């Protein structure tokens, strides 16, 4: 659950000047790194993976 919160926090770019990036490529000879910008849905809807992870905590009311 903490990872979900952190990912949503980062997706909105709070506390950062630029959008979050992840390492997308690495070259070993003459070291080279390439990054891609992370695209998250910031509309507030949960992803299918988040819904599945949270479903174990769901309680049905009578």
N, C-alpha and C positions, 0 to 999 in steps of 0.2 A: 504494500500500500504506500509505503514511503517513496518507493521508486516512481510510482504513478504521480504523486504530488510533485516530486522534483522535476520529472519530465514536463509536466504542465507548467510549472514555474519557469523553467528554462525556455519552453516553447513560446511563451509570451515575451521573452527577452528581458524580464525584470532584472535590474542590476547590471545590464550589459549594454554596450553601445551597438553591437552587431548581433545578428541572429546566431544561434548556436551552430557549431560545425562539428562534423565527425571526420575521422581519418578515413579516406576512401582509397588511398593508394600509397604504397611504400616501395621505394626502389633502393636496393642496398649498395650497388656500385655508385660512387659519388652521391651519397645519401640524398634522397628526394622524398618529400612528403606532398601529398595532394589531399585537399579537404573538400567536403561538400556541405552545403548548408542544409541543416535539418529542417524538414517541413512537417509541422504538426498541425492537426486540426485544432484551432483555438476557438471553435464555435461553442465549446462547452459540452458537446456530446461525448459520451464514453465510447472508446473503440470496442470492437468485439472481444479483443484480448483482455481489456480492462473489465468488461462485463463478466467474462468467464472467471477471471481471478476473484472478483467480488461476489460472485454468486453463492459461494460457500457461506458467506456471512448474511445472506438474505433470510429474513424471517417473514413468514406469511401470517397475517392477522386473521382471526376467525370472522 
